[in-house]
Amino acid sequence: MNVESLNPNVEPFYSNVEPLNPNVEPFYSNVEPFYSNVEPLNSNVEPFYSNVEPFYSNVEPFYSNVEPLNPNVEPLNSNVEPFYSNVEPLSLKLSVLTLPHLPHPPHLPTPHIMKIWQVDFYRRPLPDASGQVLWKLLICDATRSFEYEASCLQSAANSSWVAAQIELAAGEKLPDVIQVFRPQSLSLIEAAGRNLSINVEPTRHTLALKQWLQEKQYPSTLDKPPPAPLPENLWGEQWRFASLAASDVETRFSDRPIPILHIPEHRKPINLGLASTVPVPGVVIYGGRQSMRLARWLQQARPVGLNYISGAPDGLILEASLVDRWIVATFEDPEVTTAAQAFEQRKKHCRGLHFLLVQPDDSGMTYSGFWLLRAED
């Protein structure tokens, strides 16, 4: 570019600078670099550390003079007791850690245990030495750990005297339930129970009391009336003998919505010591439309047992309440008689245990009532 093309009146700052002379050597042309006379590393020259031994070359390790274990050297003297030989072992009789006193938890009510008595009040069949007629009162519990007896003249034999004797026998706590097996004394004891607000239960299951009566040679056998037929409005449509494995007696019906279910604890197969596979005999009544009415009537009658009685005709008798007897069915068919005999034989193998089932039909869908029975005379 021509310099003059710029402003002609102004000289550029380099206008008097001569251009570089190509014949002049640069300032460093004769200057050798600082390393020009330095010879390259001699491969035959050992490095500065070639003859220097490492600092540890002549130092033996701390274990260099330690001899290895000699297999021929005997082990430590077995007769030398260790440092703890005279230290006594920890005593097993450790002292009990005493905890700080803690506040008592809130008071929980004690579970109520039913106090149940078995009571009999009857007229002695023979007068005493003076010719007086006596009435005898016997009271005990189910284990006979508690027993009480008292006598009175016939002129004093009333509910007030019985109530007074029950209070004397009870002390501070009256019984919750009084069980009675003798019909002749039931009304007097029920009246005494009402005066004392005690529930009176008529039942044949008074084994401890009956045993006590036998030991005293007092009468315990009851007279029973002849069996009566069931009311016609309770007759079912059909009935049959059946059986259940002992393991199914309780489980089969416990989870079903049965309006009337009676399985007393003392009659459960497991409490009678029966094997789970033992067949328990029973009777099934198909009541049809009368099924629920029949079940309610049986509940009031308090069934105890079913018995086969041979005759002309044969019959199936229901024992109920204290001495009641009812005719469930009569039959002359030989096949039914054979089934009835098998029913009685199976009762013997299950210690008298059997059942009564009432249902509308044989569909097995609904049930009206179930009773677990066992004759208790």
Buried (B, 14 or more C-beta within 10 A) or exposed (E): EEEEEEEEEEEEEEEEEEEEEEEEEEEEEEEEEEEEEEEEEEEEEEEEEEEEEEEEEEEEEEEEEEEEEEEEEEEEEEEEEEEEEEEEEEEEEEEEEEEEEEEEEEEEEEEEEEBBBBBBBBEBEEEEEEEEBBBBBBBBBBEBEBEBBBBBEEEEBBBEBBBBBBEEBBEEEBBEBBBBBBBBBBEBBBBBBEBBEBEBBBBBBBBBBBEBBEEEEBEBEEEEEEBEEBEEEBBBBEBEBBBBBBBBBBEEBEEEEBBBBBBEEEBBBEEBEBEEEBBBBBBBBBBBEBBBBBBBBBBEBBBBBBBBBEEEEBBBBBBBBBBBBBBBBBBEEEEBBEBBEBBBEBBEBBEBBBBBBBBBEEEEEBBBBBBBBBBBE
